[in-house]
Amino acid sequence: MSVMFEVYYKAPPDPIKEEKLTVQISRYGGHLTFREDPSQHGSSSVCLTYEFDDFSLAGMATKLLRQQGEHVEGPVEYGP
């Protein structure tokens, strides 16, 4: 079973922020699998989806990000 969570932040896109988040999350075994640009759907937020193999590690990454003030949805299990 795969595990994922989404990180949302207010537009405009910030490549430096995204790189820092991705480096932090990769330390817990997560990797960026999807990036939703706000211009694609008229949204005012950027959405980054990260996938993990381990629910516990995803939970630890989520906790860290929330402590930093990031808006995180999940983690949730999905897929076969």
KEPAPA-578553 format. One line per field, with one value per residue: x, y, z of N, C-alpha, C in turn; residue in one letter; chain. Coordinates in steps of 0.001 Angstrom, whole numbers. Example, Ala and Ser with C-alpha at 12.3 -4.5 7.8 and 13.67 -1.06 7.14 Angstrom:
residues 2
n.c1 = c(13190 12850) .
n.c2 = c(-5690 -2250) .
n.c3 = c(7800 7080) .
ca.c1 = c(12300 13670) .
ca.c2 = c(-4500 -1060) .
ca.c3 = c(7800 7140) .
c.c1 = c(13200 12900) .
c.c2 = c(-3300 30) .
c.c3 = c(7800 7870) .
residuo = c(A S) .
cadena = c(A A) .
//
This chain:
residues 80
n.c1 = c(852 582 1434 410 700 -438 919 79 478 281 -116 2177 3909 6824 9853 12185 11235 9813 11887 13306 11345 11071 13614 13666 11506 12355 14215 12745 11984 10140 8873 8401 5549 3627 2760 663 -52 -1214 -2313 -3380 -5918 -7160 -6737 -5750 -3646 -668 -211 1483 2208 3301 4749 5030 6479 6085 3900 4373 6746 5816 3991 5721 7114 4982 4294 6614 6506 4099 4769 6452 4703 3457 775 -684 -2271 -3329 -1323 -2475 -3502 -3324 -4094 -3064) .
n.c2 = c(-1170 2171 5423 8762 12370 15779 18970 22275 25582 29161 30746 32909 30301 28954 28061 27727 27331 24957 23204 23112 21952 19470 18349 18098 16299 14100 13002 11457 9452 10139 11134 13544 13347 14605 17819 20444 23194 26475 27886 25982 25266 27544 28092 29478 28408 26401 22951 20246 16895 14219 11002 7981 4912 4041 4380 5348 6878 8825 10064 11165 13012 14669 15730 17242 19166 20477 21598 23529 25259 24660 23849 20823 18059 14959 12235 9669 6329 4663 2997 -265) .
n.c3 = c(0 -851 434 792 915 731 178 567 -592 -716 -3870 -5587 -7490 -5933 -6533 -4946 -2329 -2787 -3458 -1039 640 -640 -280 2531 2909 1466 3151 4800 3202 1293 -1930 -4503 -6423 -7884 -9084 -8788 -10535 -9869 -12035 -13699 -12833 -12013 -9352 -6144 -4907 -4703 -5142 -3852 -4227 -2345 -2167 -288 975 3481 6135 8725 8474 6709 8375 10276 8698 7997 10504 11088 9012 9596 12060 11151 10080 7685 5427 5420 3984 4919 6205 3899 3041 -94 -3202 -4564) .
ca.c1 = c(0 1303 979 681 109 -343 1333 -483 934 -322 561 2701 4851 8110 10741 13131 10461 9506 13117 13582 10375 11378 14815 13245 10615 13129 14912 11801 11657 9092 9291 7385 4966 2738 2737 -474 174 -2495 -2858 -4053 -7310 -7626 -6609 -4818 -2645 136 -367 2567 1855 4460 4410 5905 6215 5914 2957 4999 7664 4984 3458 6796 7349 3822 4431 7667 6029 3090 5484 7043 3621 2955 -560 -530 -3461 -2893 -1145 -3518 -3111 -4068 -3532 -2884) .
ca.c2 = c(0 3440 6476 10073 13576 16956 20222 23427 26912 30237 31168 32299 29195 29316 26904 27564 26706 23587 22416 22896 20966 18165 17833 17673 15142 12955 12409 10498 8460 10624 11745 14338 12599 15449 19242 21106 24628 27170 28345 24859 25145 28814 28059 30439 27619 25360 21682 19288 15565 13387 9593 7217 3479 3749 5312 5956 7923 9901 10762 11955 14144 15544 16422 18238 20254 21245 22391 24646 26115 24277 23247 19460 17184 13568 11222 8672 5172 4513 2046 -1676) .
ca.c3 = c(0 -897 1324 221 1484 -122 802 -145 -194 -1495 -5090 -6800 -7300 -5344 -6739 -3835 -1247 -3184 -3367 386 1124 -1227 396 3873 2810 964 4305 5384 2182 394 -3188 -5176 -7544 -8683 -8742 -9431 -10658 -9708 -13317 -14351 -12397 -11479 -7896 -5561 -4178 -5341 -4430 -4069 -3724 -2023 -1958 612 1117 4897 6763 9899 8010 6165 9533 10869 7796 8146 11788 10929 8160 10336 13059 10408 9635 6364 5353 4908 3992 4969 5172 3650 2250 -1342 -4179 -4183) .
c.c1 = c(897 658 1325 157 341 34 785 198 387 546 1147 3646 6212 9051 11728 12442 10210 10736 13452 12629 10730 12607 14441 12456 11373 13901 14053 11348 10577 9667 8098 6868 4051 2794 1608 -254 -1166 -3111 -3620 -5535 -7861 -7570 -5676 -3725 -1896 -51 759 2168 3129 3993 5488 5546 5841 5026 3591 5937 6902 4407 4498 7094 6218 3931 5471 7165 4992 3734 6128 5970 3071 1562 -422 -1856 -2961 -1968 -2337 -2918 -3939 -3391 -3391 -1573) .
c.c2 = c(1232 4436 7809 11175 14721 18159 21349 24696 27932 30588 32562 31139 29710 28116 26670 26889 25234 22691 22118 21853 19565 17541 17323 16368 13914 12275 11382 9457 8895 11191 12447 13560 13446 16876 19886 22611 25353 27622 27241 24817 26444 28899 29172 29738 26681 24103 20739 17959 14754 11980 8913 5736 3125 4810 6047 7093 9103 10728 11646 13180 15160 16372 17534 19436 21117 22112 23623 25596 25799 23673 21891 18717 15747 13362 10266 7523 5143 3461 648 -1919) .
c.c3 = c(0 53 663 1114 523 723 -67 349 -1178 -2708 -4867 -6483 -6824 -5452 -5595 -2656 -1555 -3075 -1911 976 631 -572 1786 3812 2333 2090 5028 4353 1214 -886 -3845 -6378 -8415 -8154 -9528 -9374 -10560 -11028 -14047 -14026 -11809 -9966 -7422 -4769 -5103 -4496 -4835 -3443 -3550 -1695 -1128 535 2546 5561 7939 9498 7419 7308 10197 10013 7911 9424 11697 10128 8876 11414 12424 9866 8258 6472 4674 5050 3934 6151 5069 2842 973 -2219 -3648 -3473) .
residuo = c(M S V M F E V Y Y K A P P D P I K E E K L T V Q I S R Y G G H L T F R E D P S Q H G S S S V C L T Y E F D D F S L A G M A T K L L R Q Q G E H V E G P V E Y G P) .
cadena = c(A A A A A A A A A A A A A A A A A A A A A A A A A A A A A A A A A A A A A A A A A A A A A A A A A A A A A A A A A A A A A A A A A A A A A A A A A A A A A A A A) .
//
